[in-house]
Amino acid sequence: MRITFRRILNLLLYLSFCVMVGTGLLMACRLIPGSRGGQGLEVLGWNRHEWGALHTWVSYVFITLVAAHLAINWAWLTKVAAKGHAWHLGAGLLAGGLIIGTFLLLPITKRQGETGKTRDNLSCLTGKRIHSCVIGIK
């Protein structure tokens, strides 16, 4: 029973990861953001915002599955990954929590009056004007 649950959990982790990668690439490469050509584009009747919502919710499911995976494999983590030292595992989890927390606490600002620097996503993704994409100047 426990092995079957682990297999199902691992399958769900893999499938949700594939959906996250697929929707992320779809939004980055096919459904170009903003006024540079992305308005009005749809895939299977869904626009960029609808695909983004799916991407976000599948990410929440993935995070929950990762937490369950870690909980189920806690004994292995303490024995093998932390080599019997619980503080190794605690330090790794703390580092991960600090990284996540940093992104949640970063200040949010609004750009005003920026001129001369734009990123032409269509050109970046089609391979045209690579130099301007790398530098960020149009």
C-alpha positions as CSV (number, residue, x, y, z in Angstrom):
1,M,0.0,0.0,0.0
2,R,2.8,2.4,0.9
3,I,4.7,1.7,-2.2
4,T,1.6,2.2,-4.4
5,F,0.9,5.6,-2.7
6,R,4.6,6.6,-3.4
7,R,4.3,5.6,-7.0
8,I,1.0,7.6,-7.4
9,L,2.6,10.6,-5.6
10,N,5.7,10.4,-7.8
11,L,3.5,10.1,-11.0
12,L,1.5,13.2,-9.9
13,L,4.7,15.1,-9.2
14,Y,6.0,14.3,-12.7
15,L,2.8,15.1,-14.4
16,S,2.3,18.4,-12.6
17,F,5.9,19.3,-13.3
18,C,5.3,18.6,-17.0
19,V,2.2,20.8,-17.0
20,M,4.1,23.6,-15.3
21,V,7.0,23.4,-17.9
22,G,4.6,23.2,-20.8
23,T,2.4,26.1,-19.8
24,G,5.4,28.2,-18.8
25,L,7.0,27.6,-22.2
26,L,3.7,28.2,-24.0
27,M,3.4,31.6,-22.3
28,A,7.0,32.5,-22.8
29,C,7.4,31.4,-26.4
30,R,4.0,31.3,-28.0
31,L,1.7,33.7,-26.2
32,I,3.9,36.8,-26.2
33,P,3.0,39.2,-23.4
34,G,1.9,42.8,-23.7
35,S,1.3,45.1,-26.6
36,R,4.2,43.7,-28.7
37,G,1.9,41.2,-30.5
38,G,0.4,39.2,-27.7
39,Q,-3.0,40.8,-27.6
40,G,-5.8,38.6,-28.9
41,L,-3.7,35.4,-29.2
42,E,-5.2,32.2,-28.0
43,V,-4.3,28.5,-27.8
44,L,-7.2,26.1,-27.6
45,G,-9.5,29.0,-26.8
46,W,-7.5,30.2,-23.8
47,N,-5.6,33.5,-23.7
48,R,-2.3,34.2,-21.9
49,H,-4.1,35.1,-18.6
50,E,-6.1,31.9,-18.6
51,W,-3.0,29.8,-19.2
52,G,-1.2,31.7,-16.5
53,A,-4.0,30.9,-14.0
54,L,-3.7,27.2,-14.9
55,H,0.1,27.5,-14.5
56,T,-0.3,29.1,-11.1
57,W,-2.8,26.5,-9.7
58,V,-0.8,23.6,-11.0
59,S,2.2,25.1,-9.3
60,Y,0.2,25.2,-6.0
61,V,-0.6,21.5,-6.4
62,F,3.0,20.8,-7.2
63,I,4.2,22.5,-4.0
64,T,1.7,20.5,-2.0
65,L,2.9,17.3,-3.6
66,V,6.5,18.2,-2.9
67,A,5.7,18.7,0.8
68,A,3.9,15.4,0.9
69,H,6.8,13.7,-0.8
70,L,9.3,15.1,1.7
71,A,7.0,14.0,4.6
72,I,6.7,10.5,3.3
73,N,10.5,10.2,2.7
74,W,11.5,11.9,5.9
75,A,13.3,8.8,7.3
76,W,15.4,8.5,4.1
77,L,16.2,12.3,4.3
78,T,17.5,12.0,7.8
79,K,19.4,8.8,7.3
80,V,21.0,9.2,3.9
81,A,20.7,12.9,2.7
82,A,21.6,14.3,6.1
83,K,24.0,11.4,6.9
84,G,22.3,11.0,10.3
85,H,22.8,14.6,11.3
86,A,19.4,16.3,11.7
87,W,20.9,19.7,11.7
88,H,22.1,19.2,8.0
89,L,18.5,18.6,7.0
90,G,17.3,21.5,9.1
91,A,19.9,23.9,7.6
92,G,18.9,22.9,4.1
93,L,15.2,23.4,4.8
94,L,16.0,26.8,6.5
95,A,18.0,27.9,3.5
96,G,15.1,27.0,1.2
97,G,12.7,28.8,3.4
98,L,14.9,31.9,3.4
99,I,15.1,31.9,-0.4
100,I,11.3,31.6,-0.7
101,G,10.7,34.2,2.0
102,T,13.1,36.7,0.3
103,F,10.9,36.7,-2.8
104,L,7.8,37.2,-0.7
105,L,9.3,40.2,1.1
106,L,10.9,42.0,-1.8
107,P,9.5,45.5,-2.2
108,I,7.1,46.1,-5.1
109,T,7.7,49.2,-7.1
110,K,6.2,50.7,-10.3
111,R,8.3,51.9,-13.2
112,Q,7.8,55.4,-14.3
113,G,9.1,57.2,-17.3
114,E,11.6,54.6,-18.4
115,T,12.6,55.2,-22.0
116,G,15.1,53.6,-24.4
117,K,15.1,50.2,-22.7
118,T,12.5,47.7,-23.9
119,R,12.7,44.0,-24.5
120,D,11.2,42.9,-27.8
121,N,10.1,39.4,-26.8
122,L,9.0,38.5,-30.3
123,S,12.5,39.2,-31.6
124,C,14.2,37.4,-28.8
125,L,12.1,34.3,-29.3
126,T,12.4,34.2,-33.0
127,G,16.2,34.7,-33.0
128,K,16.1,38.1,-34.7
129,R,18.1,40.9,-33.2
130,I,19.7,38.7,-30.5
131,H,22.2,41.4,-29.6
132,S,19.4,43.9,-28.7
133,C,17.6,41.2,-26.6
134,V,20.7,40.4,-24.6
135,I,21.5,44.1,-24.0
136,G,17.9,45.0,-23.5
137,I,18.0,48.0,-25.8
138,K,15.7,48.3,-28.8
